[in-house]
């Protein structure tokens, strides 16, 4: 049981407990209010719908008691809450469990009382009980570092296509590809094509048929995390599916945001891209004409802004669509970062050992035997190799600051582990990060090269 220690008396008349479906309306109203933008004139109704879905609708990985609730014991008014959404991620093809922390909110009158920390302690314990090796969260700058997280994986980042740069169809030419809403019958194709696309990323989120079925028709119409799942078909081949998209169902900041675009193996991105952009332009124009704008109304602003100016392809740092559209989508916002927490680093390294061994075998250190010791100043890690195989990964403490193969300030090694930064970049950024020996430098470069990742988490 993940909630065996609850309810918990926090003192000051506050009680920490797990949620139940009966909390749906109160928790939806709480989240809609506490998460709205500071200058918004209305609660975030779409976020309220997401909250209700998690508490009232069947979900492939989540259940209602994975919400924590802090309430006033006397009035039962909710003053703080968060949740844990279980999911499976992949590291180069090796799968591992992740607990995604989401919907973290506290009423303004109860902030700076340590309520988030108390709840994080609970969900970290739940996550461990569920066998997760990692916890992740997308959140505000710096804040989650205080709970053992490091911003160690690319998040979001986009390239943008101005509406005027969408290619037009030549006179007399018919559209070679057409797009339509996905249905439950498309779920096997979605799962297969998504798995093919995930092979480009070091770290990705695994979706099976159940999760894709939920993406297609499991959420409420007005949920903030429900996207439009669209199948791309060959027009000349009886509707043969060749790929799919997921985009938001309205405009945000005069922009139509696309979060997923994948094609089946052997399909040309260069050939498909013009049809996809034309479809997205039509969708954006339709949203503008109908006033389907997702921005929360702001004080002093238009209640509904219906301009459509651009398409944003939100695929982090690297994606085939970027390379297929080098001039039409030249720029955008640089990526933010996932917060990641790895409570048992040796266990995670042992889990991904096949990937490390494969990298080592392809390097100048193939067949290496010996120890690689890493000093994190307060603790550390020892990797022992025997003829190119990882024989042991264990906690270790350096006898002194120079007594290790390499030194990393606390948590910065996660950037290397998840391919977010190279060793040279970390040494440039942190004066107290360095490879102390030539052998350690060669091994770290071989074992942990920088690689792109694109994680589309379960919500």
Secondary structure as UniProt FT lines:
FT   TURN            2..5
FT   STRAND          8..11
FT   TURN            12..13
FT   STRAND          14..18
FT   HELIX           21..23
FT   HELIX           24..34
FT   TURN            38..39
FT   HELIX           45..56
FT   HELIX           64..66
FT   STRAND          67..72
FT   TURN            73..75
FT   STRAND          78..91
FT   TURN            92..93
FT   STRAND          94..106
FT   HELIX           108..110
FT   TURN            111..112
FT   HELIX           115..129
FT   TURN            130..131
FT   STRAND          134..137
FT   TURN            141..142
FT   HELIX           143..147
FT   STRAND          150..155
FT   STRAND          159..162
FT   HELIX           163..165
FT   TURN            171..172
FT   STRAND          177..181
FT   HELIX           184..186
FT   HELIX           187..198
FT   TURN            199..200
FT   STRAND          203..205
FT   HELIX           209..217
FT   TURN            221..222
FT   TURN            224..225
FT   STRAND          228..234
FT   TURN            235..239
FT   STRAND          241..247
FT   STRAND          251..252
FT   TURN            253..254
FT   STRAND          255..263
FT   TURN            265..266
FT   HELIX           269..290
FT   TURN            299..300
FT   STRAND          310..313
FT   TURN            316..317
FT   HELIX           320..324
FT   TURN            325..329
FT   STRAND          336..341
FT   HELIX           345..351
FT   HELIX           353..361
FT   TURN            364..367
FT   STRAND          370..375
FT   STRAND          380..386
FT   TURN            387..388
FT   STRAND          389..395
FT   TURN            401..402
FT   STRAND          406..407
FT   TURN            410..412
FT   HELIX           413..417
FT   TURN            418..419
FT   HELIX           423..429
FT   TURN            431..432
FT   STRAND          434..435
FT   HELIX           438..447
//
